[in-house]
């Protein structure tokens, strides 16, 4: 029996949020309800941070009501806080996107803000770019495998909700197992623990979601996944500096961020914005990677700088952040990525794998000197 969004909203109408008997859908706090083709239901309840404890029973009751419905295979419900005190979402099927307030840069010597850690995960590192098309996902994939090759326990979260690439890069398909109707077990590719929204939807499904649902989905994949013990959890971020980036920066104890850019000026402008955003929310920049740095013709051996060369290194020096290294523009990297056989895993002794291993070694050296999990600014996610 196929379950619909309207069916879920109807079931949630039996859940009240206050003594006056206001229903959850009628309260204006219910986000857009998403039902995937496999009967998994996802929604969030918007609350003020001070209301988190009071609304946790409401969340559990809502989750239980939906789980009892025929055709529902799993429920992912969360509490999210995206507005100032006293400003729940307006009534309607879906909340409007929320523009976050400006974030002041951290004061020198100021203590870090408190935020929830993820049990068993030592470091969380965002792999980000200011714009798309710079090879960020391929870099994140091979970087994770290169860290694993050093003997570290590594996981990879694909947080690019609108364009998940990690399932393709690892050649993975199928759905993750759900434990106790809530927590998901990550998929495993080449020994690496992997999670992506791409495992939960059909390959050609368009994710037409507003900001709050994107934030809720990222939080679910981060916190409702059985990651186990990890030295590093890399997060492949979507490009840009919008809702998803702010969710990760504000709701997650990031140890730092890595910025991926190609050498040309257009990409560097956006990479600069990415560095600025992370600095404003007190996330350390662990390094900049220049991708597609040099193309060497496989026939004649001539080196061409198709996108320029050295721009990311110069920009890193200008911004006062570490430069981690250069990755060439090469057919082998492209072919292995498209075939789901990442070069670090399938050709560990090759020159391209060495490039990623050298970058990973420098990243781990920078990371080892950083605090184990920067605590995050205030946001409520249950």
Helices and strands as residue ranges (DSSP letters): H 5-12, G 25-27, E 34-35, E 40-46, G 49-51, H 52-67, E 74-80, E 121-128, H 136-149, E 154-158, H 166-170, E 178-179, E 183-184, E 187-189, E 192-196, G 197-199, H 211-223, E 230-236, H 243-251, E 256-261, H 265-280, E 285-291, E 295-296, E 303-304, H 311-319, E 323-327, H 331-338, H 343-346, H 351-368
